[in-house]
Amino acid sequence: MKKNKYVFWGLVITTLISALDANIMQTASPTIVKQLGGMELFAWIFVVYMLASTVTVPLYGKLSDMYGRKKLLMFAVGLFTLGSILCGMANSMVTLIIFRGIQGLGAGGMIPLSMVIVGDLFTIERRGKIQAVFSSIWAISSIVGPILGSFFVEALSWRWIFFINIPIGIASVLCLLPYKEQMEFKKTHIDYKGFFLFGVSITLLLLSTNIQNSIWYIILGIIGIIVFVLVERKETHPFLPVSLFKNKGILMTNLFMLVYCLSFFGTSNFIPLFLQEGNQMSIYKSGLILLSIAVGWTFGSTPAGKWILRFGYKLLFIIGSLITTLSGLALYLFISDISYFGLFIILTIQGVSFGLLFAVGTIASQEFAEPQIKGMSTSLQMFLKNIGTSIGVTVMGLIINQAANIVIGMKYVFLYALCLSLITIVLSFLIPAKTTAFSESE
């Protein structure tokens, strides 16, 4: 049990690195552009990281089922730390973008593998509480990250936003060293052809969300996915195991989480912008509104494990999607003249449903899966969440840009999310209440 504590802290530190990196860049990026130049390449600092960290998630899941989680997570943290060192030493925008890609290749395994290890080590009941801790880290980092970024830029150098990852990465690896995995991992054939087709297709589709005149990227990406499916049908050991899609629990849970992330989950990205432009609110105060979601998330995810054992999965998915839809309806109806306090309350309620459904979704992806594909199942859901959020945020951005003003734009965004959230309610009724093992244990 003592070793598990060290492992737990290693996973916490790993999550901390990821969370800080996601938030610390926001305030430092303008200074980086001033010093390195290459303003026309500015967006690629973020795009290349997003592409590398998203596309590699399923591969890490597949490899973790074959070679174990510990070695792979240590490799991912090591690669991320190496990328951080190189980013800190970059002397041009081009080299920084390349090194951010290396960082992203490591980041792709850090969060999903941490979640898989949590699933291996801890009971369903404890997993909800642990995910609440991880969620709190993201919430705190969303506030501390930009402040820390400002400090490094003003007091030291922007390069320290990357160098700070070195001691954190080393601490993470040291905490993971005592971990001894109990499972036996079976080495099988790796379908690199399938991964290549899958990776290229998803990269093209993700690029289409960040590039103007992107129709050809969408067409080529869809063609790539079709070719991938046709090739995988003939593959003896496909990159995405067929058992993942024959399992109703995994299939419906993943489909639910994909649509869910396409809907209201991405709206929080635009709330601060709405408050700044629509209400002339300060950057600091508009950013603090997101604490509401973090607070609600903690209340929703902490008891999720207990509630799964008591009520099963289906009921929790139904309740979570209903809370999201009703709170989303309130946002749509009242966003034009809502008070700061009123907005805080509604977002807190919505945060409860976010926390509940993300915790239940992650646990379901592990418990519905057979032990030999648990890593793949967990990482696939995380991958679909990332895809859903990326596409959802892009669509919302287009809606806002086409609107006459930010207030009207937000109403249309909430209407779009509301329509999709109705689909999640339907999908929630199709999710099994319990896993087979869960039912047999009663």
DOKE-673436 format. One line per field, with one value per residue (C-alpha): residue in one letter; x, y, z. Coordinates in nm, 2 decimals, always signed. Each point is the difference from the previous one (the first is absolute). Example, Ala and Ser with C-alpha at 12.3 -4.5 7.8 and 13.67 -1.06 7.14 Angstrom:
BEGIN
type A / S
east +1.23 / +0.14
north -0.45 / +0.34
up +0.78 / -0.07
END
This chain:
BEGIN
type M / K / K / N / K / Y / V / F / W / G / L / V / I / T / T / L / I / S / A / L / D / A / N / I / M / Q / T / A / S / P / T / I / V / K / Q / L / G / G / M / E / L / F / A / W / I / F / V / V / Y / M / L / A / S / T / V / T / V / P / L / Y / G / K / L / S / D / M / Y / G / R / K / K / L / L / M / F / A / V / G / L / F / T / L / G / S / I / L / C / G / M / A / N / S / M / V / T / L / I / I / F / R / G / I / Q / G / L / G / A / G / G / M / I / P / L / S / M / V / I / V / G / D / L / F / T / I / E / R / R / G / K / I / Q / A / V / F / S / S / I / W / A / I / S / S / I / V / G / P / I / L / G / S / F / F / V / E / A / L / S / W / R / W / I / F / F / I / N / I / P / I / G / I / A / S / V / L / C / L / L / P / Y / K / E / Q / M / E / F / K / K / T / H / I / D / Y / K / G / F / F / L / F / G / V / S / I / T / L / L / L / L / S / T / N / I / Q / N / S / I / W / Y / I / I / L / G / I / I / G / I / I / V / F / V / L / V / E / R / K / E / T / H / P / F / L / P / V / S / L / F / K / N / K / G / I / L / M / T / N / L / F / M / L / V / Y / C / L / S / F / F / G / T / S / N / F / I / P / L / F / L / Q / E / G / N / Q / M / S / I / Y / K / S / G / L / I / L / L / S / I / A / V / G / W / T / F / G / S / T / P / A / G / K / W / I / L / R / F / G / Y / K / L / L / F / I / I / G / S / L / I / T / T / L / S / G / L / A / L / Y / L / F / I / S / D / I / S / Y / F / G / L / F / I / I / L / T / I / Q / G / V / S / F / G / L / L / F / A / V / G / T / I / A / S / Q / E / F / A / E / P / Q / I / K / G / M / S / T / S / L / Q / M / F / L / K / N / I / G / T / S / I / G / V / T / V / M / G / L / I / I / N / Q / A / A / N / I / V / I / G / M / K / Y / V / F / L / Y / A / L / C / L / S / L / I / T / I / V / L / S / F / L / I / P / A / K / T / T / A / F / S / E / S / E
east +0.00 / +0.29 / +0.14 / -0.34 / +0.02 / +0.33 / -0.16 / -0.31 / +0.22 / +0.20 / -0.33 / -0.10 / +0.33 / -0.04 / -0.34 / +0.14 / +0.26 / -0.27 / -0.23 / +0.27 / +0.12 / -0.35 / -0.05 / +0.35 / +0.05 / -0.30 / +0.18 / +0.35 / -0.07 / -0.01 / +0.35 / +0.13 / -0.12 / +0.17 / +0.33 / +0.00 / -0.20 / -0.21 / -0.34 / -0.15 / +0.09 / -0.14 / -0.30 / +0.21 / +0.15 / -0.33 / -0.12 / +0.30 / -0.02 / -0.37 / +0.04 / +0.29 / -0.16 / -0.34 / +0.10 / +0.23 / -0.25 / -0.14 / +0.35 / +0.11 / -0.31 / +0.07 / +0.37 / -0.09 / -0.21 / +0.30 / +0.30 / -0.15 / -0.10 / +0.30 / +0.28 / -0.21 / -0.11 / +0.37 / +0.09 / -0.28 / +0.11 / +0.36 / -0.08 / -0.22 / +0.29 / +0.25 / -0.23 / -0.03 / +0.38 / +0.03 / -0.29 / +0.19 / +0.31 / -0.18 / +0.14 / -0.26 / -0.37 / +0.05 / +0.22 / -0.25 / -0.29 / +0.20 / +0.09 / -0.36 / -0.09 / +0.25 / -0.17 / -0.34 / +0.12 / +0.08 / -0.32 / -0.21 / +0.07 / +0.01 / -0.36 / -0.15 / +0.26 / -0.04 / -0.38 / +0.08 / +0.23 / -0.27 / -0.24 / +0.25 / +0.08 / -0.31 / -0.36 / -0.30 / -0.09 / +0.34 / +0.04 / -0.27 / +0.19 / +0.33 / -0.14 / -0.14 / +0.36 / +0.12 / -0.28 / +0.10 / +0.36 / -0.13 / -0.22 / +0.28 / +0.24 / -0.24 / +0.05 / +0.36 / +0.13 / -0.06 / +0.13 / +0.31 / +0.05 / -0.01 / +0.25 / +0.25 / -0.03 / +0.05 / +0.24 / +0.21 / -0.06 / -0.27 / +0.23 / -0.08 / -0.36 / +0.17 / +0.29 / -0.24 / -0.11 / +0.34 / -0.01 / -0.37 / +0.06 / +0.29 / -0.22 / -0.28 / +0.24 / +0.15 / -0.35 / -0.09 / +0.32 / -0.14 / -0.31 / -0.02 / -0.27 / -0.20 / -0.15 / +0.17 / +0.03 / -0.02 / +0.21 / -0.18 / +0.04 / -0.02 / -0.19 / +0.22 / -0.17 / -0.33 / +0.15 / +0.15 / -0.33 / -0.19 / +0.26 / +0.02 / -0.38 / -0.06 / +0.28 / -0.16 / -0.34 / +0.15 / +0.20 / -0.32 / -0.12 / +0.30 / +0.05 / -0.20 / -0.14 / +0.02 / -0.25 / +0.28 / +0.13 / -0.35 / -0.05 / +0.35 / -0.05 / -0.34 / +0.14 / +0.29 / -0.24 / -0.19 / +0.32 / +0.10 / -0.32 / +0.02 / +0.37 / -0.07 / -0.29 / +0.26 / +0.26 / +0.05 / +0.12 / -0.16 / +0.12 / -0.34 / -0.12 / -0.34 / -0.10 / -0.01 / -0.29 / -0.18 / -0.02 / -0.32 / +0.11 / +0.33 / -0.17 / -0.29 / +0.21 / +0.26 / -0.27 / -0.17 / +0.33 / +0.08 / -0.33 / +0.01 / +0.34 / -0.14 / -0.27 / +0.02 / +0.35 / +0.17 / -0.22 / +0.21 / +0.28 / -0.21 / -0.16 / +0.30 / +0.00 / -0.38 / +0.05 / +0.29 / -0.15 / -0.37 / +0.02 / +0.33 / +0.13 / +0.37 / +0.21 / +0.05 / -0.37 / -0.11 / +0.25 / -0.11 / -0.35 / +0.15 / +0.06 / -0.37 / +0.04 / +0.30 / -0.20 / -0.30 / +0.23 / +0.15 / -0.35 / -0.11 / +0.31 / +0.09 / -0.30 / -0.02 / +0.15 / -0.25 / -0.29 / +0.11 / -0.01 / -0.34 / -0.18 / +0.19 / +0.13 / -0.32 / -0.19 / +0.31 / +0.04 / -0.37 / +0.01 / +0.33 / -0.12 / -0.33 / +0.18 / +0.22 / -0.30 / -0.20 / +0.29 / +0.08 / -0.36 / +0.03 / +0.31 / -0.17 / -0.31 / +0.18 / +0.35 / -0.10 / -0.06 / +0.13 / +0.19 / +0.35 / -0.13 / -0.28 / +0.25 / +0.23 / -0.29 / -0.11 / +0.36 / +0.05 / -0.30 / +0.13 / +0.34 / -0.16 / -0.13 / +0.34 / +0.18 / -0.26 / +0.00 / +0.37 / +0.07 / -0.27 / +0.10 / +0.37 / -0.09 / -0.25 / +0.26 / +0.22 / -0.26 / -0.19 / +0.34 / +0.17 / +0.34 / +0.21 / -0.16 / -0.06 / +0.28 / -0.13 / -0.35 / +0.09 / +0.23 / -0.26 / -0.26 / +0.25 / +0.09 / -0.37 / -0.05 / +0.30 / -0.14 / -0.35 / +0.12 / +0.23 / -0.28 / -0.26 / +0.21 / +0.08 / -0.37 / -0.08 / +0.28 / -0.15 / -0.35 / +0.13 / +0.20 / -0.31 / -0.22 / -0.08 / +0.15 / +0.13 / -0.33 / -0.19 / +0.29 / -0.01 / -0.38 / +0.06 / +0.28 / -0.22 / -0.28 / +0.25 / +0.11 / -0.35 / -0.10 / +0.29 / -0.07 / -0.34 / +0.18 / +0.20 / -0.32 / -0.11 / +0.34 / +0.00 / -0.30 / +0.20 / +0.29 / -0.01 / -0.06 / +0.28 / +0.30 / -0.02 / +0.25 / -0.19 / -0.32 / +0.16 / +0.15 / -0.34
north +0.00 / +0.23 / -0.05 / +0.08 / +0.34 / +0.07 / -0.11 / +0.22 / +0.31 / -0.09 / +0.01 / +0.32 / +0.16 / -0.13 / +0.16 / +0.32 / +0.02 / -0.04 / +0.25 / +0.27 / -0.04 / +0.05 / +0.32 / +0.16 / +0.06 / +0.24 / +0.29 / -0.07 / -0.06 / +0.38 / +0.05 / -0.32 / +0.14 / +0.34 / -0.17 / -0.28 / +0.17 / -0.20 / +0.14 / -0.18 / -0.33 / +0.10 / -0.23 / -0.30 / +0.01 / -0.12 / -0.19 / -0.24 / -0.08 / -0.07 / -0.22 / -0.20 / -0.05 / -0.10 / -0.24 / -0.20 / -0.06 / -0.33 / -0.13 / +0.05 / -0.19 / -0.29 / -0.02 / +0.02 / -0.32 / -0.17 / +0.13 / +0.13 / +0.35 / +0.09 / -0.02 / +0.18 / +0.28 / +0.05 / +0.01 / +0.26 / +0.22 / -0.03 / +0.10 / +0.29 / +0.12 / -0.03 / +0.20 / +0.26 / +0.03 / +0.04 / +0.26 / +0.20 / +0.00 / +0.08 / +0.29 / +0.04 / -0.05 / -0.29 / -0.19 / +0.08 / -0.14 / -0.32 / -0.04 / +0.07 / -0.30 / -0.21 / +0.13 / -0.10 / -0.35 / -0.05 / +0.18 / -0.24 / -0.28 / +0.19 / +0.05 / -0.32 / -0.23 / +0.17 / -0.08 / -0.36 / -0.04 / +0.14 / -0.26 / -0.28 / +0.11 / +0.14 / -0.12 / +0.16 / +0.18 / +0.17 / +0.08 / +0.27 / +0.18 / -0.04 / +0.16 / +0.28 / +0.07 / +0.00 / +0.23 / +0.24 / +0.00 / +0.12 / +0.26 / +0.14 / -0.01 / +0.21 / +0.28 / -0.06 / -0.08 / +0.35 / +0.17 / -0.22 / +0.06 / +0.38 / -0.04 / -0.19 / +0.24 / +0.31 / -0.12 / -0.26 / -0.11 / -0.16 / -0.30 / -0.09 / -0.09 / -0.31 / -0.05 / -0.02 / -0.33 / -0.16 / -0.04 / -0.09 / -0.26 / -0.16 / +0.00 / -0.18 / -0.27 / -0.06 / -0.04 / -0.26 / -0.21 / -0.20 / -0.10 / -0.37 / -0.10 / -0.31 / -0.07 / -0.22 / +0.18 / -0.19 / +0.12 / -0.02 / +0.14 / +0.38 / +0.11 / +0.29 / +0.03 / +0.05 / +0.26 / +0.19 / +0.01 / +0.10 / +0.26 / +0.17 / +0.00 / +0.15 / +0.25 / +0.13 / +0.03 / +0.18 / +0.23 / +0.09 / +0.16 / +0.24 / +0.09 / +0.22 / -0.16 / -0.34 / -0.19 / -0.21 / -0.10 / -0.11 / -0.20 / -0.17 / -0.07 / -0.17 / -0.20 / -0.10 / -0.12 / -0.21 / -0.16 / -0.06 / -0.19 / -0.20 / -0.10 / -0.08 / -0.24 / -0.23 / +0.04 / -0.29 / +0.22 / +0.34 / +0.33 / +0.05 / -0.34 / -0.11 / -0.10 / +0.37 / +0.05 / -0.32 / +0.08 / +0.20 / +0.17 / +0.13 / +0.10 / +0.20 / +0.16 / +0.12 / +0.12 / +0.19 / +0.16 / +0.11 / +0.17 / +0.14 / +0.17 / +0.14 / +0.17 / +0.20 / -0.10 / +0.24 / +0.30 / +0.09 / +0.11 / +0.30 / +0.11 / +0.22 / +0.16 / +0.06 / +0.17 / +0.21 / +0.12 / -0.01 / +0.13 / +0.19 / -0.21 / -0.03 / -0.29 / -0.12 / +0.01 / -0.16 / -0.28 / -0.06 / -0.10 / -0.33 / -0.09 / -0.07 / -0.30 / -0.12 / +0.01 / -0.18 / -0.25 / -0.10 / -0.05 / -0.21 / -0.23 / -0.07 / -0.22 / -0.15 / -0.33 / -0.06 / +0.10 / -0.25 / -0.28 / +0.11 / +0.12 / -0.15 / +0.19 / +0.06 / +0.20 / +0.22 / +0.07 / +0.09 / +0.23 / +0.17 / +0.06 / +0.14 / +0.24 / +0.12 / +0.06 / +0.18 / +0.23 / +0.05 / +0.10 / +0.26 / +0.14 / +0.02 / +0.18 / +0.24 / +0.07 / +0.34 / +0.16 / -0.24 / +0.12 / -0.12 / -0.18 / -0.17 / -0.11 / -0.14 / -0.21 / -0.14 / -0.09 / -0.16 / -0.22 / -0.08 / -0.08 / -0.26 / -0.18 / +0.03 / -0.15 / -0.28 / -0.10 / +0.02 / -0.21 / -0.26 / +0.00 / -0.08 / -0.27 / -0.15 / -0.02 / -0.20 / -0.22 / -0.10 / -0.10 / -0.33 / +0.03 / -0.05 / +0.30 / +0.23 / +0.24 / +0.02 / +0.06 / +0.27 / +0.18 / -0.03 / +0.19 / +0.27 / +0.03 / +0.04 / +0.26 / +0.20 / -0.03 / +0.10 / +0.30 / +0.12 / -0.03 / +0.15 / +0.30 / +0.06 / -0.01 / +0.24 / +0.24 / +0.01 / +0.06 / +0.30 / +0.14 / +0.00 / +0.17 / +0.37 / +0.03 / -0.22 / -0.02 / -0.13 / -0.23 / -0.15 / -0.06 / -0.19 / -0.19 / -0.11 / -0.09 / -0.22 / -0.17 / -0.04 / -0.19 / -0.24 / -0.05 / -0.13 / -0.27 / -0.09 / -0.05 / -0.26 / -0.17 / -0.02 / -0.24 / -0.24 / -0.04 / -0.33 / +0.05 / -0.22 / -0.20 / -0.39 / -0.02 / +0.26 / -0.20 / -0.33 / +0.16 / +0.09
up +0.00 / +0.08 / -0.35 / -0.14 / +0.17 / -0.18 / -0.33 / +0.07 / +0.06 / -0.32 / -0.19 / +0.17 / -0.11 / -0.35 / -0.02 / +0.14 / -0.28 / -0.26 / +0.16 / +0.05 / -0.36 / -0.13 / +0.19 / +0.04 / -0.37 / -0.02 / +0.16 / -0.13 / -0.37 / -0.10 / +0.15 / -0.18 / -0.33 / +0.06 / +0.08 / -0.26 / -0.28 / -0.24 / +0.09 / -0.30 / +0.17 / +0.34 / +0.00 / -0.08 / +0.35 / +0.12 / -0.31 / -0.02 / +0.37 / -0.03 / -0.30 / +0.15 / +0.34 / -0.15 / -0.28 / +0.22 / +0.29 / -0.15 / -0.08 / +0.36 / +0.11 / -0.24 / +0.11 / +0.37 / -0.04 / -0.15 / +0.20 / +0.32 / +0.12 / +0.22 / -0.26 / -0.26 / +0.24 / +0.10 / -0.37 / -0.07 / +0.29 / -0.11 / -0.36 / +0.12 / +0.23 / -0.29 / -0.22 / +0.28 / +0.02 / -0.38 / +0.00 / +0.26 / -0.22 / -0.32 / -0.20 / -0.27 / -0.04 / -0.24 / +0.26 / +0.28 / -0.21 / -0.06 / +0.37 / +0.10 / -0.22 / +0.20 / +0.32 / -0.14 / -0.09 / +0.37 / +0.12 / -0.20 / +0.25 / +0.33 / +0.09 / -0.16 / +0.15 / +0.34 / -0.02 / -0.10 / +0.30 / +0.23 / -0.15 / +0.07 / +0.36 / +0.16 / +0.05 / -0.18 / +0.32 / +0.04 / -0.37 / +0.02 / +0.28 / -0.18 / -0.32 / +0.22 / +0.11 / -0.36 / -0.10 / +0.28 / -0.13 / -0.34 / +0.16 / +0.22 / -0.30 / -0.21 / +0.25 / +0.11 / -0.35 / -0.16 / +0.32 / +0.00 / -0.37 / +0.06 / +0.29 / -0.21 / -0.29 / +0.22 / +0.26 / -0.18 / -0.36 / -0.20 / -0.03 / +0.36 / -0.09 / -0.16 / +0.24 / +0.30 / -0.14 / +0.06 / +0.38 / -0.01 / -0.27 / +0.20 / +0.32 / -0.19 / -0.13 / +0.35 / +0.15 / -0.26 / +0.05 / +0.30 / -0.19 / -0.08 / -0.25 / +0.10 / -0.34 / -0.27 / -0.33 / -0.33 / -0.29 / -0.33 / -0.35 / -0.03 / -0.30 / -0.10 / -0.34 / +0.18 / +0.23 / -0.29 / -0.19 / +0.32 / +0.10 / -0.34 / -0.04 / +0.35 / -0.05 / -0.32 / +0.17 / +0.30 / -0.24 / -0.17 / +0.33 / +0.00 / -0.36 / -0.24 / -0.32 / +0.17 / -0.22 / -0.16 / +0.35 / +0.10 / -0.33 / +0.02 / +0.37 / -0.06 / -0.29 / +0.23 / +0.27 / -0.26 / -0.12 / +0.36 / +0.07 / -0.32 / +0.07 / +0.37 / -0.09 / -0.16 / +0.27 / +0.24 / +0.29 / -0.08 / +0.16 / +0.15 / +0.12 / -0.13 / +0.35 / +0.09 / -0.23 / +0.06 / +0.37 / +0.03 / +0.33 / -0.16 / -0.33 / +0.15 / +0.28 / -0.26 / -0.23 / +0.28 / +0.12 / -0.36 / -0.05 / +0.35 / -0.06 / -0.33 / +0.19 / +0.32 / +0.12 / -0.24 / +0.08 / +0.31 / -0.25 / -0.10 / +0.33 / +0.10 / -0.35 / +0.03 / +0.34 / -0.13 / -0.32 / +0.08 / +0.36 / -0.01 / +0.29 / +0.10 / -0.12 / +0.36 / +0.10 / -0.32 / +0.04 / +0.36 / -0.12 / -0.11 / +0.36 / +0.02 / -0.24 / +0.20 / +0.33 / -0.16 / -0.16 / +0.34 / +0.15 / -0.30 / -0.04 / +0.37 / +0.08 / -0.35 / +0.10 / +0.28 / -0.22 / -0.27 / +0.26 / +0.12 / -0.31 / -0.30 / -0.31 / -0.20 / +0.27 / +0.06 / -0.37 / -0.02 / +0.30 / -0.11 / -0.35 / +0.13 / +0.24 / -0.29 / -0.23 / +0.26 / +0.11 / -0.37 / -0.07 / +0.29 / -0.16 / -0.34 / +0.14 / +0.24 / -0.13 / -0.15 / +0.34 / +0.26 / +0.31 / +0.08 / +0.30 / -0.20 / -0.26 / +0.27 / +0.15 / -0.34 / -0.10 / +0.34 / -0.05 / -0.35 / +0.15 / +0.22 / -0.31 / -0.17 / +0.30 / +0.04 / -0.36 / -0.06 / +0.31 / -0.08 / -0.37 / +0.08 / +0.26 / -0.25 / -0.28 / +0.24 / +0.16 / -0.32 / -0.16 / +0.04 / +0.19 / -0.32 / -0.17 / +0.30 / -0.11 / -0.35 / +0.12 / +0.24 / -0.25 / -0.28 / +0.21 / +0.09 / -0.37 / -0.09 / +0.27 / -0.14 / -0.36 / +0.12 / +0.19 / -0.29 / -0.26 / +0.24 / +0.09 / -0.37 / -0.10 / +0.29 / -0.11 / -0.35 / +0.14 / +0.21 / -0.29 / -0.22 / +0.26 / +0.01 / +0.35 / +0.28 / +0.19 / -0.30 / -0.08 / +0.34 / -0.02 / -0.33 / +0.16 / +0.28 / -0.24 / -0.20 / +0.32 / +0.12 / -0.31 / +0.04 / +0.37 / -0.09 / -0.20 / +0.31 / +0.20 / -0.26 / +0.00 / +0.38 / -0.01 / -0.22 / +0.25 / +0.20 / +0.37 / +0.12 / -0.13 / +0.00 / +0.28 / +0.20 / -0.03 / +0.10 / +0.31 / +0.14
END
